[in-house]
Amino acid sequence: MGTLTPFSYRTGNFLLFKMDVRCKIICICFLTIVAVNADYLHLCLISAVLSWLLYRCNFNILRFLKEIKYFLLLLIFVFIVRGFTTPGVPLYIPIFEFMDKFKLMGKDIVDIITYININILPYSHITKEGFIDGGKVAWRFFIIIIMGILFSSSTTSSSLKDSVMWFLKPIPFVPEKRAGVMVSLFVRFLPLILEKTLEVSDAQKSRCAHLQKNPVKKIKNLTVPLLIKVFDSADKLAVAMASRCYNDNRTEITENTFLRSGYENQFYAGTAALALIILFL
Amino acid sequence: MGKSNENIIEVKRLSHIYSGTDRGIKNISFGVEPGEFIIIAGKNGSGKSTLFRHLNGLLSPTSGAVWVHGKTVDSNVEYARQIVGMIFQDADCQIVGQTVFEDAAFGPENIGLPAIEIHKRTTNALKQLGLLHLKDQNPATLSGGEKRRLAIAGVLTMRPEVIVLDEPFSNLDYSGTCDLLSAIIWLHKAGHTIILSTHDIEKALFCASRMIIIHNGRVAGDDKPQTLLKDVEKFGIREPCASKLGMGIVPWNK
């Protein structure tokens, strides 16, 4: 029996699983725009709402964080890069404050260290501004990832495909059916890629790959077999789809796709309220 | 075997050579009559999967042809795929839907059936294979045996006459194999023609009416299983224990 990755679709009785997928897409787009402009207080508010949604969707928060550890590592990387590259006051200057009595060639030691950090060795220190800004950027990304996970785990690929078709239909010269299938297959492949990554990683760990110190070699060892596996799976899937007569002119079972939970208006109102609070608070 | 005008499938001098190698299948000919249960036996790499991919037009032959009800597969691919349903070795890679129901409905959606008919066929197929209670589950959460049964359900919804199973028992535990074997026997009794490839003939031999041995891409034997049984080890296929002990062909799951 396979395990579900955070991106895998799961069944549930909570509102999010029964909602019109078009409503979910509109709200997510809206919240993403709001989140990228949000400040710390607003991010706390959005995080509280998302934590509640995760809890109601039966995600075990600690296990969930463990499962997305690679994303968290990426966010830490973003935070560190931002911290080092944002100009401002070096964060560790207060550590040297006890040295303010010491002088070198008639100048304060603290001033000399600050001068070296800013002018001679830029990017060698985390700045206070970078710390604040990096934290904010990483948190925003985290929120966007959580929204994506909540969406993909509560939406079937067929309803996603139908909603993409619904959104693209009014646009001329866009093959909406093909685009819908492409999006739904991409979503189907996300958990598969994660699953294969874990498989390859475990297989390599069992042969002591974790002892490899060279990070470039480590990445190469992981990505080459992973890409081969993913392309192989994609190839097998394409053959299996062809053997079941896949084509663009399919019957769409639409009667179940846009089932409405009856709470869509409340959801729109809630999203708008959250956005207004964030914009004007 | 059998008169050609009665055959559902007719394979004539079929060859497929993979570019840059001399591997593939060479000059294969045989016919498949309605209601037959054929085991295609051969060791790994003998050409079984390549042969199967020609039966519903997933590969085009280098020379020769395959006919389904008198129509060449190459120029009637969609027709061939509706008559010949194919179940692949790797069940995980043929799952398209994110729920069991969605996956089983994929085939009839493709052939443009009305939504009510799709719903009816999918529900029936899932019920027949004991998967209806799992219809809203993500297929990733199913066991190996359940995934194989889902693959069969996905093909059954297209109402094929012939069901082709490529190494169906690989990577399955005892209970999964028993369940799958029962499902295959039930399909045969329900009137489907079965073509099954395996290198481990013991499991399905009792149900088979005919065995074709493929060796190095060529047909090395085509007869009743009991006639060929004593020679199979020459072609890298293990003779069943019961046969070695002089007990003939006995059911594997009894």
Interface residues (C-beta under 8 A of the other chain):
Chain A: M1 G2 T3 L4 S8 Y9 R10 T11 T156 S157 S158 R188 P191 E195 S233 K236 L237 V239 A240 M241 A242 S243 R244 C245 Y246 N247 N249 R250 T251 E252 I253 T254 E255
Chain B: R53 N56 L58 E78 R81 Q82 G85 M86 F88 D90 D92 C93 Q94 V96 G97 Q98 T99 E102 A105 F106 G107 P108 E109 N110 I111 G112 L113 P114 A115 I118 H119 D136 Q137 N138 A140 T141 L142 S143 G144 G154 V155 M158
